[in-house]
Amino acid sequence: MVEPNSRCALCNGPLDHVYQPMETWNVKGSLCSKCYSKKIFEHYPGTHERVNKSN
Ligand SMILES: [Zn+2]
């Protein structure tokens, strides 16, 4: 059985893994792993980089 929503809401590609977008992303449908990490990066850029202005 093929689900009707088995395509990525962003790139319309097939979903290898189904990722649910955050509500704040305003994305309807599911995301593939590629677009999910892309969105994560867009909304949470540089989580490992901290602005450290000590001087
Ligand atoms: Zn995608």
mmCIF file of the protein (N, C-alpha, C, O) and its ligand, coordinates in Angstrom:
data_MODEL
# 
_entry.id   MODEL 
# 
loop_
_entity.id 
_entity.type 
_entity.pdbx_number_of_molecules 
1 polymer     1 
2 non-polymer 1 
# 
_entity_poly.entity_id                      1 
_entity_poly.type                           'polypeptide(L)' 
_entity_poly.nstd_linkage                   no 
_entity_poly.nstd_monomer                   no 
_entity_poly.pdbx_seq_one_letter_code       MVEPNSRCALCNGPLDHVYQPMETWNVKGSLCSKCYSKKIFEHYPGTHERVNKSN 
_entity_poly.pdbx_seq_one_letter_code_can   MVEPNSRCALCNGPLDHVYQPMETWNVKGSLCSKCYSKKIFEHYPGTHERVNKSN 
_entity_poly.pdbx_strand_id                 A 
# 
loop_
_entity_poly_seq.entity_id 
_entity_poly_seq.num 
_entity_poly_seq.mon_id 
_entity_poly_seq.hetero 
1 1  MET n 
1 2  VAL n 
1 3  GLU n 
1 4  PRO n 
1 5  ASN n 
1 6  SER n 
1 7  ARG n 
1 8  CYS n 
1 9  ALA n 
1 10 LEU n 
1 11 CYS n 
1 12 ASN n 
1 13 GLY n 
1 14 PRO n 
1 15 LEU n 
1 16 ASP n 
1 17 HIS n 
1 18 VAL n 
1 19 TYR n 
1 20 GLN n 
1 21 PRO n 
1 22 MET n 
1 23 GLU n 
1 24 THR n 
1 25 TRP n 
1 26 ASN n 
1 27 VAL n 
1 28 LYS n 
1 29 GLY n 
1 30 SER n 
1 31 LEU n 
1 32 CYS n 
1 33 SER n 
1 34 LYS n 
1 35 CYS n 
1 36 TYR n 
1 37 SER n 
1 38 LYS n 
1 39 LYS n 
1 40 ILE n 
1 41 PHE n 
1 42 GLU n 
1 43 HIS n 
1 44 TYR n 
1 45 PRO n 
1 46 GLY n 
1 47 THR n 
1 48 HIS n 
1 49 GLU n 
1 50 ARG n 
1 51 VAL n 
1 52 ASN n 
1 53 LYS n 
1 54 SER n 
1 55 ASN n 
# 
loop_
_struct_asym.id 
_struct_asym.entity_id 
A 1 
B 2 
# 
loop_
_chem_comp.id 
_chem_comp.type 
_chem_comp.mon_nstd_flag 
ALA 'L-peptide linking' y 
ARG 'L-peptide linking' y 
ASN 'L-peptide linking' y 
ASP 'L-peptide linking' y 
CYS 'L-peptide linking' y 
GLN 'L-peptide linking' y 
GLU 'L-peptide linking' y 
GLY 'peptide linking'   y 
HIS 'L-peptide linking' y 
ILE 'L-peptide linking' y 
LEU 'L-peptide linking' y 
LYS 'L-peptide linking' y 
MET 'L-peptide linking' y 
PHE 'L-peptide linking' y 
PRO 'L-peptide linking' y 
SER 'L-peptide linking' y 
THR 'L-peptide linking' y 
TRP 'L-peptide linking' y 
TYR 'L-peptide linking' y 
VAL 'L-peptide linking' y 
ZN  non-polymer         . 
# 
_pdbx_entity_nonpoly.entity_id   2 
_pdbx_entity_nonpoly.name        ? 
_pdbx_entity_nonpoly.comp_id     ZN 
# 
_pdbx_nonpoly_scheme.asym_id         B 
_pdbx_nonpoly_scheme.entity_id       2 
_pdbx_nonpoly_scheme.mon_id          ZN 
_pdbx_nonpoly_scheme.ndb_seq_num     1 
_pdbx_nonpoly_scheme.pdb_seq_num     101 
_pdbx_nonpoly_scheme.auth_seq_num    101 
_pdbx_nonpoly_scheme.pdb_mon_id      ZN 
_pdbx_nonpoly_scheme.auth_mon_id     ZN 
_pdbx_nonpoly_scheme.pdb_strand_id   A 
_pdbx_nonpoly_scheme.pdb_ins_code    . 
# 
loop_
_atom_site.group_PDB 
_atom_site.id 
_atom_site.type_symbol 
_atom_site.label_atom_id 
_atom_site.label_alt_id 
_atom_site.label_comp_id 
_atom_site.label_asym_id 
_atom_site.label_entity_id 
_atom_site.label_seq_id 
_atom_site.pdbx_PDB_ins_code 
_atom_site.Cartn_x 
_atom_site.Cartn_y 
_atom_site.Cartn_z 
_atom_site.occupancy 
_atom_site.B_iso_or_equiv 
_atom_site.pdbx_formal_charge 
_atom_site.auth_seq_id 
_atom_site.auth_comp_id 
_atom_site.auth_asym_id 
_atom_site.auth_atom_id 
_atom_site.pdbx_PDB_model_num 
ATOM   1   N  N  . MET A 1 1  ? 0.833  -1.213 0.000  1.00 0.00 ? 1   MET A N  1 
ATOM   2   C  CA . MET A 1 1  ? 0.000  0.000  0.000  1.00 0.00 ? 1   MET A CA 1 
ATOM   3   C  C  . MET A 1 1  ? 0.865  1.260  0.000  1.00 0.00 ? 1   MET A C  1 
ATOM   4   O  O  . MET A 1 1  ? 1.813  1.379  0.777  1.00 0.00 ? 1   MET A O  1 
ATOM   5   N  N  . VAL A 1 2  ? 0.529  2.176  -0.866 1.00 0.00 ? 2   VAL A N  1 
ATOM   6   C  CA . VAL A 1 2  ? 1.275  3.426  -0.929 1.00 0.00 ? 2   VAL A CA 1 
ATOM   7   C  C  . VAL A 1 2  ? 0.444  4.535  -0.287 1.00 0.00 ? 2   VAL A C  1 
ATOM   8   O  O  . VAL A 1 2  ? -0.691 4.805  -0.679 1.00 0.00 ? 2   VAL A O  1 
ATOM   9   N  N  . GLU A 1 3  ? 1.044  5.151  0.694  1.00 0.00 ? 3   GLU A N  1 
ATOM   10  C  CA . GLU A 1 3  ? 0.355  6.248  1.361  1.00 0.00 ? 3   GLU A CA 1 
ATOM   11  C  C  . GLU A 1 3  ? 0.280  7.467  0.433  1.00 0.00 ? 3   GLU A C  1 
ATOM   12  O  O  . GLU A 1 3  ? 1.222  7.732  -0.314 1.00 0.00 ? 3   GLU A O  1 
ATOM   13  N  N  . PRO A 1 4  ? -0.818 8.199  0.475  1.00 0.00 ? 4   PRO A N  1 
ATOM   14  C  CA . PRO A 1 4  ? -0.940 9.377  -0.379 1.00 0.00 ? 4   PRO A CA 1 
ATOM   15  C  C  . PRO A 1 4  ? 0.056  10.470 -0.004 1.00 0.00 ? 4   PRO A C  1 
ATOM   16  O  O  . PRO A 1 4  ? 0.475  11.253 -0.856 1.00 0.00 ? 4   PRO A O  1 
ATOM   17  N  N  . ASN A 1 5  ? 0.429  10.521 1.258  1.00 0.00 ? 5   ASN A N  1 
ATOM   18  C  CA . ASN A 1 5  ? 1.340  11.572 1.694  1.00 0.00 ? 5   ASN A CA 1 
ATOM   19  C  C  . ASN A 1 5  ? 2.756  11.037 1.884  1.00 0.00 ? 5   ASN A C  1 
ATOM   20  O  O  . ASN A 1 5  ? 3.451  11.390 2.837  1.00 0.00 ? 5   ASN A O  1 
ATOM   21  N  N  . SER A 1 6  ? 3.164  10.179 0.955  1.00 0.00 ? 6   SER A N  1 
ATOM   22  C  CA . SER A 1 6  ? 4.492  9.596  1.099  1.00 0.00 ? 6   SER A CA 1 
ATOM   23  C  C  . SER A 1 6  ? 5.535  10.385 0.330  1.00 0.00 ? 6   SER A C  1 
ATOM   24  O  O  . SER A 1 6  ? 6.581  9.862  -0.055 1.00 0.00 ? 6   SER A O  1 
ATOM   25  N  N  . ARG A 1 7  ? 5.231  11.645 0.119  1.00 0.00 ? 7   ARG A N  1 
ATOM   26  C  CA . ARG A 1 7  ? 6.207  12.499 -0.556 1.00 0.00 ? 7   ARG A CA 1 
ATOM   27  C  C  . ARG A 1 7  ? 6.553  13.693 0.319  1.00 0.00 ? 7   ARG A C  1 
ATOM   28  O  O  . ARG A 1 7  ? 5.761  14.155 1.140  1.00 0.00 ? 7   ARG A O  1 
ATOM   29  N  N  . CYS A 1 8  ? 7.754  14.163 0.108  1.00 0.00 ? 8   CYS A N  1 
ATOM   30  C  CA . CYS A 1 8  ? 8.233  15.279 0.909  1.00 0.00 ? 8   CYS A CA 1 
ATOM   31  C  C  . CYS A 1 8  ? 7.463  16.547 0.544  1.00 0.00 ? 8   CYS A C  1 
ATOM   32  O  O  . CYS A 1 8  ? 7.217  16.816 -0.631 1.00 0.00 ? 8   CYS A O  1 
ATOM   33  N  N  . ALA A 1 9  ? 7.088  17.316 1.557  1.00 0.00 ? 9   ALA A N  1 
ATOM   34  C  CA . ALA A 1 9  ? 6.310  18.524 1.321  1.00 0.00 ? 9   ALA A CA 1 
ATOM   35  C  C  . ALA A 1 9  ? 7.148  19.625 0.688  1.00 0.00 ? 9   ALA A C  1 
ATOM   36  O  O  . ALA A 1 9  ? 6.598  20.570 0.122  1.00 0.00 ? 9   ALA A O  1 
ATOM   37  N  N  . LEU A 1 10 ? 8.433  19.522 0.772  1.00 0.00 ? 10  LEU A N  1 
ATOM   38  C  CA . LEU A 1 10 ? 9.299  20.572 0.243  1.00 0.00 ? 10  LEU A CA 1 
ATOM   39  C  C  . LEU A 1 10 ? 9.852  20.229 -1.131 1.00 0.00 ? 10  LEU A C  1 
ATOM   40  O  O  . LEU A 1 10 ? 9.679  20.997 -2.077 1.00 0.00 ? 10  LEU A O  1 
ATOM   41  N  N  . CYS A 1 11 ? 10.508 19.095 -1.250 1.00 0.00 ? 11  CYS A N  1 
ATOM   42  C  CA . CYS A 1 11 ? 11.155 18.764 -2.520 1.00 0.00 ? 11  CYS A CA 1 
ATOM   43  C  C  . CYS A 1 11 ? 10.336 17.771 -3.332 1.00 0.00 ? 11  CYS A C  1 
ATOM   44  O  O  . CYS A 1 11 ? 10.705 17.424 -4.454 1.00 0.00 ? 11  CYS A O  1 
ATOM   45  N  N  . ASN A 1 12 ? 9.226  17.314 -2.765 1.00 0.00 ? 12  ASN A N  1 
ATOM   46  C  CA . ASN A 1 12 ? 8.332  16.381 -3.460 1.00 0.00 ? 12  ASN A CA 1 
ATOM   47  C  C  . ASN A 1 12 ? 9.016  15.058 -3.787 1.00 0.00 ? 12  ASN A C  1 
ATOM   48  O  O  . ASN A 1 12 ? 8.572  14.310 -4.658 1.00 0.00 ? 12  ASN A O  1 
ATOM   49  N  N  . GLY A 1 13 ? 10.076 14.793 -3.091 1.00 0.00 ? 13  GLY A N  1 
ATOM   50  C  CA . GLY A 1 13 ? 10.779 13.533 -3.313 1.00 0.00 ? 13  GLY A CA 1 
ATOM   51  C  C  . GLY A 1 13 ? 10.196 12.449 -2.433 1.00 0.00 ? 13  GLY A C  1 
ATOM   52  O  O  . GLY A 1 13 ? 9.421  12.726 -1.518 1.00 0.00 ? 13  GLY A O  1 
ATOM   53  N  N  . PRO A 1 14 ? 10.568 11.228 -2.709 1.00 0.00 ? 14  PRO A N  1 
ATOM   54  C  CA . PRO A 1 14 ? 10.087 10.107 -1.896 1.00 0.00 ? 14  PRO A CA 1 
ATOM   55  C  C  . PRO A 1 14 ? 10.669 10.156 -0.487 1.00 0.00 ? 14  PRO A C  1 
ATOM   56  O  O  . PRO A 1 14 ? 11.802 10.589 -0.278 1.00 0.00 ? 14  PRO A O  1 
ATOM   57  N  N  . LEU A 1 15 ? 9.875  9.707  0.459  1.00 0.00 ? 15  LEU A N  1 
ATOM   58  C  CA . LEU A 1 15 ? 10.312 9.762  1.850  1.00 0.00 ? 15  LEU A CA 1 
ATOM   59  C  C  . LEU A 1 15 ? 11.005 8.462  2.234  1.00 0.00 ? 15  LEU A C  1 
ATOM   60  O  O  . LEU A 1 15 ? 10.372 7.416  2.380  1.00 0.00 ? 15  LEU A O  1 
ATOM   61  N  N  . ASP A 1 16 ? 12.308 8.556  2.390  1.00 0.00 ? 16  ASP A N  1 
ATOM   62  C  CA . ASP A 1 16 ? 13.027 7.398  2.898  1.00 0.00 ? 16  ASP A CA 1 
ATOM   63  C  C  . ASP A 1 16 ? 12.714 7.228  4.378  1.00 0.00 ? 16  ASP A C  1 
ATOM   64  O  O  . ASP A 1 16 ? 12.468 6.128  4.872  1.00 0.00 ? 16  ASP A O  1 
ATOM   65  N  N  . HIS A 1 17 ? 12.735 8.349  5.050  1.00 0.00 ? 17  HIS A N  1 
ATOM   66  C  CA . HIS A 1 17 ? 12.263 8.372  6.425  1.00 0.00 ? 17  HIS A CA 1 
ATOM   67  C  C  . HIS A 1 17 ? 11.280 9.520  6.555  1.00 0.00 ? 17  HIS A C  1 
ATOM   68  O  O  . HIS A 1 17 ? 11.460 10.567 5.933  1.00 0.00 ? 17  HIS A O  1 
ATOM   69  N  N  . VAL A 1 18 ? 10.270 9.336  7.337  1.00 0.00 ? 18  VAL A N  1 
ATOM   70  C  CA . VAL A 1 18 ? 9.261  10.382 7.490  1.00 0.00 ? 18  VAL A CA 1 
ATOM   71  C  C  . VAL A 1 18 ? 9.591  11.233 8.712  1.00 0.00 ? 18  VAL A C  1 
ATOM   72  O  O  . VAL A 1 18 ? 9.652  10.741 9.839  1.00 0.00 ? 18  VAL A O  1 
ATOM   73  N  N  . TYR A 1 19 ? 9.799  12.499 8.460  1.00 0.00 ? 19  TYR A N  1 
ATOM   74  C  CA . TYR A 1 19 ? 10.067 13.415 9.551  1.00 0.00 ? 19  TYR A CA 1 
ATOM   75  C  C  . TYR A 1 19 ? 8.914  14.396 9.680  1.00 0.00 ? 19  TYR A C  1 
ATOM   76  O  O  . TYR A 1 19 ? 8.440  14.946 8.686  1.00 0.00 ? 19  TYR A O  1 
ATOM   77  N  N  . GLN A 1 20 ? 8.477  14.604 10.886 1.00 0.00 ? 20  GLN A N  1 
ATOM   78  C  CA . GLN A 1 20 ? 7.402  15.558 11.114 1.00 0.00 ? 20  GLN A CA 1 
ATOM   79  C  C  . GLN A 1 20 ? 7.990  16.932 11.395 1.00 0.00 ? 20  GLN A C  1 
ATOM   80  O  O  . GLN A 1 20 ? 8.788  17.098 12.317 1.00 0.00 ? 20  GLN A O  1 
ATOM   81  N  N  . PRO A 1 21 ? 7.590  17.922 10.593 1.00 0.00 ? 21  PRO A N  1 
ATOM   82  C  CA . PRO A 1 21 ? 8.118  19.277 10.808 1.00 0.00 ? 21  PRO A CA 1 
ATOM   83  C  C  . PRO A 1 21 ? 7.538  19.910 12.061 1.00 0.00 ? 21  PRO A C  1 
ATOM   84  O  O  . PRO A 1 21 ? 6.446  19.552 12.504 1.00 0.00 ? 21  PRO A O  1 
ATOM   85  N  N  . MET A 1 22 ? 8.267  20.838 12.617 1.00 0.00 ? 22  MET A N  1 
ATOM   86  C  CA . MET A 1 22 ? 7.776  21.580 13.771 1.00 0.00 ? 22  MET A CA 1 
ATOM   87  C  C  . MET A 1 22 ? 6.640  22.500 13.329 1.00 0.00 ? 22  MET A C  1 
ATOM   88  O  O  . MET A 1 22 ? 6.589  22.938 12.180 1.00 0.00 ? 22  MET A O  1 
ATOM   89  N  N  . GLU A 1 23 ? 5.744  22.782 14.248 1.00 0.00 ? 23  GLU A N  1 
ATOM   90  C  CA . GLU A 1 23 ? 4.608  23.638 13.908 1.00 0.00 ? 23  GLU A CA 1 
ATOM   91  C  C  . GLU A 1 23 ? 5.063  25.020 13.471 1.00 0.00 ? 23  GLU A C  1 
ATOM   92  O  O  . GLU A 1 23 ? 4.441  25.646 12.613 1.00 0.00 ? 23  GLU A O  1 
ATOM   93  N  N  . THR A 1 24 ? 6.137  25.485 14.057 1.00 0.00 ? 24  THR A N  1 
ATOM   94  C  CA . THR A 1 24 ? 6.609  26.842 13.777 1.00 0.00 ? 24  THR A CA 1 
ATOM   95  C  C  . THR A 1 24 ? 7.218  26.966 12.391 1.00 0.00 ? 24  THR A C  1 
ATOM   96  O  O  . THR A 1 24 ? 7.475  28.073 11.918 1.00 0.00 ? 24  THR A O  1 
ATOM   97  N  N  . TRP A 1 25 ? 7.447  25.841 11.742 1.00 0.00 ? 25  TRP A N  1 
ATOM   98  C  CA . TRP A 1 25 ? 8.058  25.905 10.418 1.00 0.00 ? 25  TRP A CA 1 
ATOM   99  C  C  . TRP A 1 25 ? 7.034  26.201 9.332  1.00 0.00 ? 25  TRP A C  1 
ATOM   100 O  O  . TRP A 1 25 ? 7.404  26.519 8.202  1.00 0.00 ? 25  TRP A O  1 
ATOM   101 N  N  . ASN A 1 26 ? 5.757  26.100 9.663  1.00 0.00 ? 26  ASN A N  1 
ATOM   102 C  CA . ASN A 1 26 ? 4.682  26.318 8.687  1.00 0.00 ? 26  ASN A CA 1 
ATOM   103 C  C  . ASN A 1 26 ? 4.804  25.371 7.490  1.00 0.00 ? 26  ASN A C  1 
ATOM   104 O  O  . ASN A 1 26 ? 4.627  25.788 6.346  1.00 0.00 ? 26  ASN A O  1 
ATOM   105 N  N  . VAL A 1 27 ? 5.095  24.147 7.745  1.00 0.00 ? 27  VAL A N  1 
ATOM   106 C  CA . VAL A 1 27 ? 5.206  23.152 6.687  1.00 0.00 ? 27  VAL A CA 1 
ATOM   107 C  C  . VAL A 1 27 ? 4.075  22.151 6.851  1.00 0.00 ? 27  VAL A C  1 
ATOM   108 O  O  . VAL A 1 27 ? 3.888  21.564 7.916  1.00 0.00 ? 27  VAL A O  1 
ATOM   109 N  N  . LYS A 1 28 ? 3.319  21.969 5.763  1.00 0.00 ? 28  LYS A N  1 
ATOM   110 C  CA . LYS A 1 28 ? 2.228  21.004 5.810  1.00 0.00 ? 28  LYS A CA 1 
ATOM   111 C  C  . LYS A 1 28 ? 2.689  19.705 5.198  1.00 0.00 ? 28  LYS A C  1 
ATOM   112 O  O  . LYS A 1 28 ? 3.112  19.669 4.042  1.00 0.00 ? 28  LYS A O  1 
ATOM   113 N  N  . GLY A 1 29 ? 2.612  18.658 5.952  1.00 0.00 ? 29  GLY A N  1 
ATOM   114 C  CA . GLY A 1 29 ? 3.019  17.363 5.435  1.00 0.00 ? 29  GLY A CA 1 
ATOM   115 C  C  . GLY A 1 29 ? 4.295  16.874 6.093  1.00 0.00 ? 29  GLY A C  1 
ATOM   116 O  O  . GLY A 1 29 ? 4.724  17.385 7.128  1.00 0.00 ? 29  GLY A O  1 
ATOM   117 N  N  . SER A 1 30 ? 4.874  15.894 5.480  1.00 0.00 ? 30  SER A N  1 
ATOM   118 C  CA . SER A 1 30 ? 6.060  15.278 6.042  1.00 0.00 ? 30  SER A CA 1 
ATOM   119 C  C  . SER A 1 30 ? 7.299  15.719 5.271  1.00 0.00 ? 30  SER A C  1 
ATOM   120 O  O  . SER A 1 30 ? 7.218  16.198 4.140  1.00 0.00 ? 30  SER A O  1 
ATOM   121 N  N  . LEU A 1 31 ? 8.428  15.545 5.911  1.00 0.00 ? 31  LEU A N  1 
ATOM   122 C  CA . LEU A 1 31 ? 9.686  15.929 5.286  1.00 0.00 ? 31  LEU A CA 1 
ATOM   123 C  C  . LEU A 1 31 ? 10.610 14.736 5.162  1.00 0.00 ? 31  LEU A C  1 
ATOM   124 O  O  . LEU A 1 31 ? 10.590 13.819 5.984  1.00 0.00 ? 31  LEU A O  1 
ATOM   125 N  N  . CYS A 1 32 ? 11.423 14.767 4.114  1.00 0.00 ? 32  CYS A N  1 
ATOM   126 C  CA . CYS A 1 32 ? 12.463 13.758 4.008  1.00 0.00 ? 32  CYS A CA 1 
ATOM   127 C  C  . CYS A 1 32 ? 13.631 14.188 4.895  1.00 0.00 ? 32  CYS A C  1 
ATOM   128 O  O  . CYS A 1 32 ? 13.660 15.301 5.420  1.00 0.00 ? 32  CYS A O  1 
ATOM   129 N  N  . SER A 1 33 ? 14.572 13.292 5.043  1.00 0.00 ? 33  SER A N  1 
ATOM   130 C  CA . SER A 1 33 ? 15.668 13.571 5.960  1.00 0.00 ? 33  SER A CA 1 
ATOM   131 C  C  . SER A 1 33 ? 16.486 14.780 5.499  1.00 0.00 ? 33  SER A C  1 
ATOM   132 O  O  . SER A 1 33 ? 16.995 15.547 6.317  1.00 0.00 ? 33  SER A O  1 
ATOM   133 N  N  . LYS A 1 34 ? 16.605 14.936 4.180  1.00 0.00 ? 34  LYS A N  1 
ATOM   134 C  CA . LYS A 1 34 ? 17.397 16.020 3.624  1.00 0.00 ? 34  LYS A CA 1 
ATOM   135 C  C  . LYS A 1 34 ? 16.776 17.368 3.967  1.00 0.00 ? 34  LYS A C  1 
ATOM   136 O  O  . LYS A 1 34 ? 17.460 18.267 4.455  1.00 0.00 ? 34  LYS A O  1 
ATOM   137 N  N  . CYS A 1 35 ? 15.481 17.504 3.711  1.00 0.00 ? 35  CYS A N  1 
ATOM   138 C  CA . CYS A 1 35 ? 14.806 18.771 3.955  1.00 0.00 ? 35  CYS A CA 1 
ATOM   139 C  C  . CYS A 1 35 ? 14.657 19.022 5.454  1.00 0.00 ? 35  CYS A C  1 
ATOM   140 O  O  . CYS A 1 35 ? 14.642 20.167 5.906  1.00 0.00 ? 35  CYS A O  1 
ATOM   141 N  N  . TYR A 1 36 ? 14.550 17.959 6.199  1.00 0.00 ? 36  TYR A N  1 
ATOM   142 C  CA . TYR A 1 36 ? 14.406 18.130 7.638  1.00 0.00 ? 36  TYR A CA 1 
ATOM   143 C  C  . TYR A 1 36 ? 15.662 18.744 8.239  1.00 0.00 ? 36  TYR A C  1 
ATOM   144 O  O  . TYR A 1 36 ? 15.593 19.680 9.035  1.00 0.00 ? 36  TYR A O  1 
ATOM   145 N  N  . SER A 1 37 ? 16.799 18.209 7.851  1.00 0.00 ? 37  SER A N  1 
ATOM   146 C  CA . SER A 1 37 ? 18.039 18.752 8.391  1.00 0.00 ? 37  SER A CA 1 
ATOM   147 C  C  . SER A 1 37 ? 18.297 20.156 7.858  1.00 0.00 ? 37  SER A C  1 
ATOM   148 O  O  . SER A 1 37 ? 18.914 20.991 8.519  1.00 0.00 ? 37  SER A O  1 
ATOM   149 N  N  . LYS A 1 38 ? 17.804 20.391 6.636  1.00 0.00 ? 38  LYS A N  1 
ATOM   150 C  CA . LYS A 1 38 ? 17.929 21.718 6.055  1.00 0.00 ? 38  LYS A CA 1 
ATOM   151 C  C  . LYS A 1 38 ? 17.124 22.729 6.877  1.00 0.00 ? 38  LYS A C  1 
ATOM   152 O  O  . LYS A 1 38 ? 17.586 23.829 7.178  1.00 0.00 ? 38  LYS A O  1 
ATOM   153 N  N  . LYS A 1 39 ? 15.915 22.316 7.225  1.00 0.00 ? 39  LYS A N  1 
ATOM   154 C  CA . LYS A 1 39 ? 15.038 23.188 8.013  1.00 0.00 ? 39  LYS A CA 1 
ATOM   155 C  C  . LYS A 1 39 ? 15.609 23.397 9.410  1.00 0.00 ? 39  LYS A C  1 
ATOM   156 O  O  . LYS A 1 39 ? 15.572 24.495 9.965  1.00 0.00 ? 39  LYS A O  1 
ATOM   157 N  N  . ILE A 1 40 ? 16.126 22.328 9.949  1.00 0.00 ? 40  ILE A N  1 
ATOM   158 C  CA . ILE A 1 40 ? 16.737 22.434 11.277 1.00 0.00 ? 40  ILE A CA 1 
ATOM   159 C  C  . ILE A 1 40 ? 17.847 23.474 11.250 1.00 0.00 ? 40  ILE A C  1 
ATOM   160 O  O  . ILE A 1 40 ? 17.979 24.297 12.155 1.00 0.00 ? 40  ILE A O  1 
ATOM   161 N  N  . PHE A 1 41 ? 18.636 23.414 10.192 1.00 0.00 ? 41  PHE A N  1 
ATOM   162 C  CA . PHE A 1 41 ? 19.758 24.338 10.079 1.00 0.00 ? 41  PHE A CA 1 
ATOM   163 C  C  . PHE A 1 41 ? 19.254 25.764 9.891  1.00 0.00 ? 41  PHE A C  1 
ATOM   164 O  O  . PHE A 1 41 ? 19.841 26.710 10.417 1.00 0.00 ? 41  PHE A O  1 
ATOM   165 N  N  . GLU A 1 42 ? 18.153 25.919 9.132  1.00 0.00 ? 42  GLU A N  1 
ATOM   166 C  CA . GLU A 1 42 ? 17.590 27.244 8.892  1.00 0.00 ? 42  GLU A CA 1 
ATOM   167 C  C  . GLU A 1 42 ? 17.083 27.874 10.181 1.00 0.00 ? 42  GLU A C  1 
ATOM   168 O  O  . GLU A 1 42 ? 17.284 29.060 10.442 1.00 0.00 ? 42  GLU A O  1 
ATOM   169 N  N  . HIS A 1 43 ? 16.428 27.051 10.969 1.00 0.00 ? 43  HIS A N  1 
ATOM   170 C  CA . HIS A 1 43 ? 15.779 27.599 12.158 1.00 0.00 ? 43  HIS A CA 1 
ATOM   171 C  C  . HIS A 1 43 ? 16.679 27.579 13.385 1.00 0.00 ? 43  HIS A C  1 
ATOM   172 O  O  . HIS A 1 43 ? 16.515 28.368 14.316 1.00 0.00 ? 43  HIS A O  1 
ATOM   173 N  N  . TYR A 1 44 ? 17.615 26.674 13.360 1.00 0.00 ? 44  TYR A N  1 
ATOM   174 C  CA . TYR A 1 44 ? 18.542 26.620 14.479 1.00 0.00 ? 44  TYR A CA 1 
ATOM   175 C  C  . TYR A 1 44 ? 19.968 26.613 13.950 1.00 0.00 ? 44  TYR A C  1 
ATOM   176 O  O  . TYR A 1 44 ? 20.680 25.614 14.058 1.00 0.00 ? 44  TYR A O  1 
ATOM   177 N  N  . PRO A 1 45 ? 20.379 27.746 13.374 1.00 0.00 ? 45  PRO A N  1 
ATOM   178 C  CA . PRO A 1 45 ? 21.703 27.776 12.748 1.00 0.00 ? 45  PRO A CA 1 
ATOM   179 C  C  . PRO A 1 45 ? 22.814 27.763 13.791 1.00 0.00 ? 45  PRO A C  1 
ATOM   180 O  O  . PRO A 1 45 ? 22.761 28.444 14.815 1.00 0.00 ? 45  PRO A O  1 
ATOM   181 N  N  . GLY A 1 46 ? 23.789 26.981 13.489 1.00 0.00 ? 46  GLY A N  1 
ATOM   182 C  CA . GLY A 1 46 ? 24.997 26.956 14.313 1.00 0.00 ? 46  GLY A CA 1 
ATOM   183 C  C  . GLY A 1 46 ? 24.743 26.672 15.774 1.00 0.00 ? 46  GLY A C  1 
ATOM   184 O  O  . GLY A 1 46 ? 25.135 27.442 16.650 1.00 0.00 ? 46  GLY A O  1 
ATOM   185 N  N  . THR A 1 47 ? 24.085 25.560 16.025 1.00 0.00 ? 47  THR A N  1 
ATOM   186 C  CA . THR A 1 47 ? 23.814 25.223 17.419 1.00 0.00 ? 47  THR A CA 1 
ATOM   187 C  C  . THR A 1 47 ? 25.099 24.919 18.175 1.00 0.00 ? 47  THR A C  1 
ATOM   188 O  O  . THR A 1 47 ? 25.158 24.965 19.404 1.00 0.00 ? 47  THR A O  1 
ATOM   189 N  N  . HIS A 1 48 ? 26.125 24.607 17.390 1.00 0.00 ? 48  HIS A N  1 
ATOM   190 C  CA . HIS A 1 48 ? 27.396 24.299 18.044 1.00 0.00 ? 48  HIS A CA 1 
ATOM   191 C  C  . HIS A 1 48 ? 28.258 25.554 18.194 1.00 0.00 ? 48  HIS A C  1 
ATOM   192 O  O  . HIS A 1 48 ? 29.212 25.603 18.970 1.00 0.00 ? 48  HIS A O  1 
ATOM   193 N  N  . GLU A 1 49 ? 27.868 26.573 17.406 1.00 0.00 ? 49  GLU A N  1 
ATOM   194 C  CA . GLU A 1 49 ? 28.641 27.802 17.489 1.00 0.00 ? 49  GLU A CA 1 
ATOM   195 C  C  . GLU A 1 49 ? 28.012 28.732 18.502 1.00 0.00 ? 49  GLU A C  1 
ATOM   196 O  O  . GLU A 1 49 ? 26.833 29.073 18.413 1.00 0.00 ? 49  GLU A O  1 
ATOM   197 N  N  . ARG A 1 50 ? 28.783 29.118 19.422 1.00 0.00 ? 50  ARG A N  1 
ATOM   198 C  CA . ARG A 1 50 ? 28.278 30.059 20.414 1.00 0.00 ? 50  ARG A CA 1 
ATOM   199 C  C  . ARG A 1 50 ? 29.028 31.378 20.302 1.00 0.00 ? 50  ARG A C  1 
ATOM   200 O  O  . ARG A 1 50 ? 30.257 31.432 20.246 1.00 0.00 ? 50  ARG A O  1 
ATOM   201 N  N  . VAL A 1 51 ? 28.238 32.426 20.272 1.00 0.00 ? 51  VAL A N  1 
ATOM   202 C  CA . VAL A 1 51 ? 28.889 33.736 20.263 1.00 0.00 ? 51  VAL A CA 1 
ATOM   203 C  C  . VAL A 1 51 ? 29.470 33.980 21.640 1.00 0.00 ? 51  VAL A C  1 
ATOM   204 O  O  . VAL A 1 51 ? 28.758 34.193 22.622 1.00 0.00 ? 51  VAL A O  1 
ATOM   205 N  N  . ASN A 1 52 ? 30.767 33.942 21.673 1.00 0.00 ? 52  ASN A N  1 
ATOM   206 C  CA . ASN A 1 52 ? 31.433 34.053 22.967 1.00 0.00 ? 52  ASN A CA 1 
ATOM   207 C  C  . ASN A 1 52 ? 32.302 35.298 22.991 1.00 0.00 ? 52  ASN A C  1 
ATOM   208 O  O  . ASN A 1 52 ? 33.490 35.264 22.672 1.00 0.00 ? 52  ASN A O  1 
ATOM   209 N  N  . LYS A 1 53 ? 31.686 36.370 23.370 1.00 0.00 ? 53  LYS A N  1 
ATOM   210 C  CA . LYS A 1 53 ? 32.433 37.614 23.422 1.00 0.00 ? 53  LYS A CA 1 
ATOM   211 C  C  . LYS A 1 53 ? 32.885 37.865 24.855 1.00 0.00 ? 53  LYS A C  1 
ATOM   212 O  O  . LYS A 1 53 ? 32.174 38.488 25.644 1.00 0.00 ? 53  LYS A O  1 
ATOM   213 N  N  . SER A 1 54 ? 34.022 37.393 25.164 1.00 0.00 ? 54  SER A N  1 
ATOM   214 C  CA . SER A 1 54 ? 34.488 37.554 26.548 1.00 0.00 ? 54  SER A CA 1 
ATOM   215 C  C  . SER A 1 54 ? 35.396 38.780 26.653 1.00 0.00 ? 54  SER A C  1 
ATOM   216 O  O  . SER A 1 54 ? 35.663 39.282 27.745 1.00 0.00 ? 54  SER A O  1 
ATOM   217 N  N  . ASN A 1 55 ? 35.872 39.255 25.477 1.00 0.00 ? 55  ASN A N  1 
ATOM   218 C  CA . ASN A 1 55 ? 36.647 40.478 25.543 1.00 0.00 ? 55  ASN A CA 1 
ATOM   219 C  C  . ASN A 1 55 ? 36.077 41.443 24.515 1.00 0.00 ? 55  ASN A C  1 
ATOM   220 O  O  . ASN A 1 55 ? 36.571 42.563 24.378 1.00 0.00 ? 55  ASN A O  1 
HETATM 221 ZN ZN . ZN  B 2 .  ? 12.581 16.768 0.862  1.00 0.00 2 101 ZN  A ZN 1 
# 
